Amino acid sequence: MNKGTPLVEMRDISIAFGGIKAVDHVSVDLHPGEVVGLLGHNGAGKSTLIKCLSGAYHADSGQILINGQAVSINSPRDARAQNIETIYQTLALADNLTAAQNLFLGRELVSSRGFLDESTMEAETRKIMGRLNPNFRKFNVPVSALSGGQRQSVAIARAVYFNAKILIMDEPTAALGPQETQMVSELIQELKAQGLGIFLIEHDIHNVMKLCDRASVMKNGQLVGTVDVNQVTDEDILSMIILGKKPAKAA
């Protein structure tokens, strides 16, 4: 694969509910080691667009390419088969289980004698957490006892351990304090360094300016435009969200 081939291309995606076009001929792409922010008011269509990639919805028209190959994604299982993982705000963690038990939930390792191989699962969890969040120490408590940022790192570790190449993150720092937000920012930088591509659904423009390489803004189901974050200001992005206008210098 040459460097120019995007990890993901969503081409001309449209999806309507009851005659209303939630997503109207939208095209976005994502490269390895890149974070693309998806912005827009509630109802702009960003979540609907990304649910076509995660397998929650099926587009009425358009095409999804992974590494330059057209693929059919009709379910979350299809998405996982393409190494696409979604980290929802709700995180979908089992509160009463430890980090290792959550990491392997539904995919538990079993010893040759048919017993749960808890020591290997914990060792693997320590290894992946050491790579992603070296300060993580709480391996023997239920995740209900963890902070928001720590829970986020467990959810991300689970995705990465099972070979995610494309990560969809839905407002990962919402409801987190400054320190926790910083921790998630560092996780995202680490994932970028490992070559993952990340779609970041985000409301906070400061997070977009800090974490994203590019930003795609949607309004009323349509794509206002995609800009390089280092070539625009917060105000430029805000005017794209509110007025639906791409800044002149980025046009």
Beta strands, then each sheet from edge to edge (+ up, - down):
strand 1: 8-17
strand 2: 20-30
strand 3: 35-39
strand 4: 61-66
strand 5: 69-71
strand 6: 84-87
strand 7: 166-170
strand 8: 197-201
strand 9: 214-219
strand 10: 222-228
sheet 1: 2+ 1- 4+ 5-
sheet 2: 6+ 7+ 8+ 3+ 9+ 10-
end
